[in-house]
């Protein structure tokens, strides 16, 4: 484990990609997550060489560790529809190359819906998309498969889904997992207590392997246990609660990875306060 845990939040790239470093510093991050582009559209501009150079220079000089990108929202990697599959795979491959260009360590992606075609069809489609993207990449960015909240036809709410995808990805060094606490809780994993966290993460370790954990999204939940509602709350203020997060942070191996908050935008607490609250929790368990 690194001496200082890597923790932070998702920050804006408005203006230019490298401005994300100042925003992360302002709220007390030691790592952070970004979108490299508009996450709600298909179109995007190429990253210019000078922009990539400025970003990597800031990464070297500021000392931030293991930065995280998040894939855009529109792609559905699990889809069997030919048009959606093609668009999604093109977007994934492009996003991995953008991360390579910026020197980002991890790229988190949602897994999507099989749209009634069955879990194994979705699993094969996701693995195929990852294989295509990694074949087109000459970098080191790791694709981190994010567990899902259990909505109808979604892939990845069960650890078995994720393990099957990883098994079908050819370059095992460049695929891992992002565990989202809100999604775990929404999918029915009761992580409100030490026993519940131990049972859940022991199960993850047995089925997927802790060595595959690369990123943790520390999101509290507005929805109730098993409600399949992907609605985030500020850490410690939702249905999971502070006790559950302290148990997650105290589980062996968790503090070795980037810990990312994905905060709701509201008046209850700002990004700086959320990061400070996580820092206080880390002092309790580190």
Secondary structure, DSSP 8 states (H G I E B T S, - for coil): --SS--EEEB----S-TTHHHHHHHHTT-SS-EE-SS-TT-S------HHHHHHHHHHHHHH---S-EEE--SS--TT---HHHHHHHHHHHHHHHHHHHHHT-SEEEE---B-TTS-HHHHHHHHHHHHHHHHHT--S--EEEEE-----TTBSSSSHHHHHHHHHH-S-GGGEEEEEEHHHHHHTT---SSHHHHHHHHHHHHHHT-GGGEEEEE--EESS-TT-----EE-TTSSSSHHHHHHHHHHSTTGGGSEEEE----SSS--HHHHHHHHHHHHHHH-
